[in-house]
Amino acid sequence: MVLHGAFSTAREMENWSGWSQLADREGFIVIYPEGIGLLGFLQHWNAGHCCGKAAEDDWDDVAFIEAAINGVSIQYEIDKHRIYMVGFSNGG
């Protein structure tokens, strides 16, 4: 699970991070969820103490991440004891 920073996107994080190439080479699954946004952009996460609409609306990032993992586990066999997350800035 790789989380982008505020005002970035999942696609930008994928392009910038190189995790997809590593996942292909090492044989693991990587997903890039998209944070809540304004007007279709300005994606961000609820860091608890900050960050726009996500904090204002009390967006539940944990439930969202759990749903993403569960969605992936329907399509792929994953070991739920070996799930790791990295993030940048507001996604960290």
Order of alpha helices (4+ residues) and beta strands (2+ residues): beta-alpha-alpha-beta-beta-alpha-alpha-beta
